[in-house]
Amino acid sequence: MHVSTEIITLDRRRFKAVELAPAGRAIQRGRVVAFPTDTFYGLAADPFNLSAVERVYQIKGRPRTNPLLLLIGEMAHVKMVAAEIPEIFSQIAEKFWPGPLTLVLKASHRLPLKVTGGTGNIGVRLPDSELARALVQSAGVPLTATSANLSTLPSCTTASQVLDQLGGRVDILIDGGAVSAKKPSTVLDLTSSQPSIIREGAIGKEKLKRWL
């Protein structure tokens, strides 16, 4: 693991894309970046880079059977990571994206199986965070976004909490201030004919019942 973490401090509501360029270049080189999303702080890595994906699992102490969800910067990115996009996908995405809803799809064969936790499925989300979307664009690929914390400890809402748990393990930490999330994203599985909730989070089951 690395012995120091570079910190980039910015205002996530009034930042310039150029401020994210160092983090984007680091991700392209296989580094891991902690950053604020619209839920909690997450760990960004290139999901097509197997060694970078392995580092995310190592940093968190995360079981290799647990998939890593991905953040996209725009709707077109879904085709980069999904092998199949069912008709119902567009209905649900138009209703809840950008926002805290992760949609599980059949994964593209381009993605390392390790990203999917061996399931062959991938959770994808368009976040309601301009900074998170801009980081995806800077890196040029959808990004892993598992929460930036040790697997045995709570998710982090501030950069200082990330440092307490992961200081020295991540290459770059983007300090965009505190996030106000109380719950993670809801995870909805669209890989079968009947959508089902894998994890109920920020979007309650009641709001999704017309598709369940």
C-alpha positions as a printed Julia matrix, in Angstrom:
212×3 Matrix{Float64}:
   0.0     0.0     0.0
   1.05    3.59   -0.51
   2.44    5.49    2.46
   0.82    8.82    1.68
  -2.39   10.15    0.2
  -2.47   13.29   -1.95
  -5.41   15.52   -1.02
  -7.22   17.71   -3.55
  -9.56   20.19   -1.85
 -12.31   21.8    -3.89
 -15.88   23.05   -3.7
 -17.96   20.29   -5.25
 -20.67   22.81   -6.16
 -18.36   25.36   -7.79
 -15.36   23.5    -9.18
 -13.61   23.58  -12.54
 -13.07   20.43  -14.57
  -9.35   21.15  -14.7
  -9.19   20.63  -10.92
 -10.1    16.97  -11.48
  -7.52   16.38  -14.21
  -4.8    15.03  -11.86
  -7.28   12.53  -10.39
  -8.47   11.54  -13.86
  -4.91   10.92  -15.02
  -4.16    8.92  -11.87
  -7.15    6.64  -12.54
  -5.95    6.13  -16.11
  -2.62    4.96  -14.66
  -4.33    2.37  -12.45
  -4.47    4.43   -9.25
  -7.36    4.55   -6.77
  -9.07    7.84   -5.87
 -11.48    8.52   -2.99
 -14.15   11.09   -3.86
 -17.56   12.39   -2.74
 -20.66   11.13   -4.52
 -24.34   11.97   -4.02
 -24.47    9.28   -1.32
 -21.19    8.58    0.5
 -17.5     8.95   -0.34
 -16.5     6.29   -2.86
 -13.4     4.6    -4.28
 -12.84    5.31   -7.97
 -10.77    3.0   -10.14
 -10.77    1.93  -13.79
 -13.0    -1.19  -13.87
 -11.25   -2.44  -17.01
  -7.88   -2.47  -15.21
  -7.69   -5.74  -13.28
  -4.84   -4.65  -11.0
  -6.71   -1.44  -10.1
  -9.83   -3.47   -9.3
  -7.78   -5.79   -7.09
  -6.4    -2.78   -5.21
  -9.94   -1.6    -4.42
 -10.71   -4.97   -2.85
  -7.44   -4.87   -0.92
  -7.95   -1.31    0.31
 -11.39   -2.1     1.71
 -10.69   -5.64    2.87
 -13.75   -6.49    0.78
 -14.72  -10.1     0.01
 -13.98  -10.89   -3.65
 -17.5   -12.29   -4.03
 -19.03   -8.84   -3.46
 -19.48   -6.99   -6.78
 -18.32   -3.39   -7.3
 -20.99   -1.02   -8.58
 -20.04    1.45  -11.3
 -20.79    5.15  -11.8
 -21.28    6.56  -15.28
 -21.0    10.15  -16.47
 -23.74    9.99  -19.1
 -26.33    7.53  -20.37
 -24.16    6.5   -23.33
 -21.66    4.95  -20.9
 -24.1     2.14  -20.05
 -23.25    0.44  -23.35
 -19.59    0.31  -22.3
 -20.28   -1.96  -19.34
 -23.56   -3.8   -20.06
 -24.06   -6.72  -22.43
 -27.85   -6.47  -22.42
 -30.11   -3.47  -21.8
 -33.75   -4.52  -21.27
 -36.61   -2.28  -22.39
 -37.64   -1.56  -18.81
 -34.22   -0.03  -18.16
 -34.96    3.21  -20.01
 -38.29    3.7   -18.19
 -36.68    3.39  -14.77
 -33.54    5.35  -15.65
 -35.57    8.26  -17.03
 -37.57    8.36  -13.8
 -34.78    8.07  -11.22
 -31.51    9.12  -12.87
 -29.49   11.0   -11.98
 -30.01    9.74   -8.45
 -29.38    7.06   -5.82
 -30.67    4.05   -7.78
 -28.27    1.35   -8.96
 -29.58   -0.8   -11.8
 -28.12   -4.3   -12.17
 -27.6    -5.5   -15.74
 -25.81   -8.35  -17.51
 -22.16   -7.3   -17.64
 -20.15   -6.77  -20.79
 -17.52   -9.43  -21.44
 -15.01   -6.58  -21.58
 -15.3    -6.16  -17.83
 -13.07   -8.36  -15.67
 -15.19  -11.01  -13.94
 -13.69   -9.82  -10.65
 -15.62   -6.52  -10.94
 -18.87   -8.47  -10.89
 -17.86  -10.58   -7.9
 -18.04  -13.57  -10.24
 -21.76  -13.02  -10.9
 -21.51  -11.83  -14.5
 -23.81   -8.91  -13.57
 -22.93   -5.28  -13.0
 -24.65   -2.52  -11.02
 -24.66    0.85  -12.83
 -25.66    4.29  -11.62
 -25.78    7.85  -12.96
 -25.13    9.9    -9.8
 -26.83   13.15   -8.89
 -23.41   14.71   -8.35
 -21.81   16.97  -10.93
 -18.39   16.28   -9.42
 -18.77   12.51   -9.66
 -19.96   12.73  -13.26
 -17.09   15.09  -14.11
 -14.57   12.66  -12.6
 -15.92    9.9   -14.84
 -15.51   12.19  -17.86
 -11.99   13.13  -16.78
 -10.97    9.49  -16.43
 -12.67    8.57  -19.72
 -14.3     5.41  -18.37
 -17.1     4.47  -15.97
 -15.66    4.2   -12.45
 -15.94    1.85   -9.53
 -17.73    3.57   -6.66
 -17.85    1.18   -3.74
 -17.92    3.15   -0.5
 -14.56    4.52    0.69
 -14.32    2.69    3.98
 -13.02   -0.52    5.49
 -15.6    -3.24    4.96
 -16.09   -3.67    8.71
 -16.66    0.05    9.4
 -19.38    2.62    8.54
 -19.49    4.48    5.21
 -17.78    7.88    5.23
 -19.52   11.25    4.78
 -16.39   13.43    5.12
 -12.84   13.38    3.8
 -11.48   13.27    7.35
 -13.4    10.05    8.0
 -11.89    8.57    4.83
  -8.41    9.53    6.04
  -9.08    7.99    9.45
  -9.99    4.68    7.83
  -7.97    4.61    4.62
  -5.24    7.22    4.99
  -2.14    6.08    3.08
  -4.05    3.32    1.27
  -5.58    5.5    -1.48
  -3.47    7.51   -3.91
  -5.65   10.63   -4.03
  -8.47   11.91   -1.83
 -10.77   14.56   -3.29
 -12.05   16.6    -0.34
 -15.32   18.05   -1.55
 -16.75   18.69    1.89
 -19.31   16.71    3.84
 -22.07   14.81    2.09
 -25.46   14.52    3.73
 -26.44   10.96    2.8
 -28.12    8.79    5.38
 -28.58    5.73    3.16
 -26.73    4.12    0.24
 -28.27    3.78   -3.21
 -31.1     1.35   -3.72
 -30.05   -1.63   -5.86
 -32.6    -2.94   -8.38
 -31.91   -6.14  -10.33
 -33.04   -6.01  -13.97
 -31.34   -9.23  -15.12
 -34.52  -11.33  -15.04
 -38.02  -10.79  -16.41
 -39.22   -9.65  -12.98
 -37.23   -6.76  -11.44
 -36.35   -7.26   -7.79
 -34.78   -5.15   -5.05
 -31.41   -6.43   -3.86
 -30.87   -3.58   -1.38
 -33.41   -0.98   -0.28
 -31.67    2.33    0.28
 -32.33    5.99   -0.48
 -35.22    5.18   -2.85
 -37.9     3.23   -1.02
 -39.69    0.15   -2.3
 -42.93    2.13   -2.49
 -41.54    4.35   -5.25
 -40.52    1.32   -7.3
 -43.64   -0.82   -6.8
 -45.06   -0.23  -10.3
 -42.07   -2.13  -11.73
 -41.89   -4.89   -9.11
